[in-house]
């Protein structure tokens, strides 16, 4: 996977290169904003801490092409995550996240999804869980254990918390979630709860 990084940080470029193998670095959005036309299949990582915020917003909105944009920060916050995702970013995370996390982000974003951190995901699930219908006829498609997993999702619980509360292995929770997502034709827990809310 060819990674395009917009950052003046050589250490960030080296970090991404160690994870992905190939990383083309552009020091600033100012340098590329006039000449760069990004394709829909491209994945661009931008170090928002050291770039012009207006240009990063334009990049996220697609003003330089329809590339998928992952916004990086050395001090990420949930408030900033909501802001950047609302601007059109496909992901937001710590600039020096571990390799496994960066690979998960790249995979999710490259396949057309979005990536948000666990904390924000739990907040979204708890919020959407409040409006998800507990009497939805869709729930009849699920086994009793799957309905129990859904009830925990409504509270915004992580897989680990659900496993502990149900006294099952975390991999069993993941298996239940995979089955539930398949039955509803949704890719993730947020989409599941939104479907149950309609």
N, C-alpha and C positions, 0 to 999 in steps of 0.2 A: 504494500500500500504506500503510495507516494503521499507524504504529508507536507502541506504547506503551512509554515509557521510565520506569523507576523509578530516579531518581537526583536528587540535589540539585545536580549539576553542570550549570550553564548552558552551559558550553563543550561538554560531551558532548551535550547536547540540540541545540545549534547544529550540531555535527558530524554527527549523525544526520539532522538536518533538511536539511542540504546534500546528503546522499546520497539520502535517500528522499523529500524534499519535505514530508512531513507527519509530525510527531512530537508526540504528546501526552505531556507530562511530569508525573509524580507525584514529589514530592520524597522520599517515604519509603513503604516498605511499611506502616509503622504507620498512615499516613494512609488507606490504601486497603484494608487487610486485612479490616476488618469489612464494608465496603460494596461492595467490588469482587467481582463474580462474572464470571470470565473464560470466554469461549466457546472451544470447540475450534479454531475457525478463526483465533483471534487470536494474534498474535506479540508477546510481551513481552520486552523487553530490560531486564535489571536490572544495575545497577552494584553488584556484590557487595562492593567495597572499602568502601563507605560505607553499608551496610545491615545490619540485624540478621541475623546468619548463620542463626539458627533460622527466621526468617521467610522467608529466601531458600530454605532447604531445604524449607519447607512449600509455597512457590510452585512449586518444581521437582517436588514430589510430587503436585501437583494439588489441594492443600487449598483453593485459591481459585478453582477451575475448571480445566478441562482445556486451557488455553492452552499453546502451545508456548513454551518459555522459553529465551532465550539469555543466558548469564551473561557479564558483561563484567568485566575487571580491568585496572588500569593496569600491573600486573606479573604477567602470567599465567605459570603453571608447568605442567608436565606432571602433577605430583602433584595440583594443584588441578583440572586438567581431568578426571582420572580420578574425583576426588571428586564434582565437580558432575555429570558425566555419569552416574555411578553413582546420584546422587540423583534423576535423571530429567530433567536439563536436556537440551535438544536441540542445544545448541551452547555453546562456550566459547572466548573469544578476547580479544585486546587491545582495550580500550575505544576506542582511537583508531586502529583498523586502517584501512587505505586503503579508499577507496570501492569498488573492485573486489572486495576481500575481503568487505566487509560485504554487498554485493549477492549474492555467491555464497552466503554464509551464509543470508541471507534466503530465497533461492530454494530451497536445499536443505531448510531447516527448514520452510518453508511447504508444500513438497511431501511432507512426512511423514518426511523423512530426518533424519539427525543430521550435525553438522559438527564435525570436530576438526582441529587443526592438522597440518601436514605432518609435523613431528617425531614426534608421537604416532602418527600414521597409520603411519609407517615402523616404529615400535616394535611396534605391533599386528601389522602384516604379518609382521615377522620372527618374532614369537612364534607366530602362527597358522601361518606357513610351516613351522615346525619339526614341526608335527603333520599338515600336509597330506600326503596320500599321493602319493608319486612314481609309483606304479603304478596309480593310480585309472583304472578303465575310462572315466571321463568324459573323460580326456585324449585318448582316441582321436578325439574330435570335432574336435580342434584341428589346425591345420597345424603343421608343424615350427617355423616362426617363432613362432607363437602359444604353443607349448609352451616355447620359449626365453624368451619374455616372462614366462610363469608362473614359470619357474625363478628369474628375477630378482626377481619379486614375493615369492617365498618368503624371499629374503634381506632384504626390507624396503627395496628400492631405489626411489628416486623415478623419475618418468618421464625426467627429465634424465639420471640415472645409467644407466638402462636404455638410453637412446638412445646415450650415449657408449660403453657396453660392447658394444652390438650394432652400432655404427657406422652408425646410421640416424638420421633426423630425429626430433625429439621428437613432431611431429605424426603420424609413422608409428607410434610407440609408442601414441599415443592412439587411432589407428585400429585397431590390433591389440586394444587393451583393449576398445574398443567392440564389436568383433566377438566377443571372448571372453565379455564380459558378456551379450551377446545370445544366444550359444549355450547358456549356463548359466542364463539367466533371473535374473541377479543385478544389483543396482544399482551395486556397487562392489567394490574389490579385497579388502576385509575379508570380505565375504559370499562372494566367490569362494573364498578360502582356507578359510573355514569349510566350504563345500560340499565341497571336496576332502578335508577332514579327516574327513568323516562316512562 
